[in-house]
Amino acid sequence: MFGKNDEVTVLNTLTTTLIDSVNGYRDSAANLEGGERFQQMFREMADERSRIAEDLRAEVRRLGGDPPDEGSLMGKTHQRFLDLKAAITGRDDKAIIDEVERGEDYLKEKFETALASDSLSAETRGAIDRAAQSVRKGHDKVSQMKHAMEA
């Protein structure tokens, strides 16, 4: 079994990735031009990700750790890439949604990897699993959106 410090590290990594997701959804909503429906959906998804990030932060605090308040450097770099891509492609909604789906794939994989560990305590596994359920729903929603645009 992991020690508390190992669990805090896993939780903090997932939290940081969720914060990146929140920032990505907000940035994507600001760059989409295809209509209020997608923008509103992305704002709602950002709010949902904020809630689940806070749940993981609470678990980190329960374990005596210090949870992150900011996203990762990689996430910030990806955001700048999205800004550049939006400027170059003229804020092409399909290109933005493709990037959002790529981010969703990455996030889902992070949670699946964490849940595959047999070294988490029941409490930590429960917190991660609750967050992962939301991540899976968000992933599936974006995937459906992408495939609908391709049809």
Protein Blocks (a to p, Z undefined) as FASTA:
>chain_A
ZZfklmmmmmmmmmmmmmmmmmmmmmmmmmpcnbjklmmmmmmmmmmmmmmmmmmmmmmm
mnopacdfbdcfklmmmmmmmmmmmmmnoopaklmmmmmmmmmmmmmmmmmmmmmpckbc
fklmmmmmmmmmmmmmmmmmmmmmmmmmmZZ
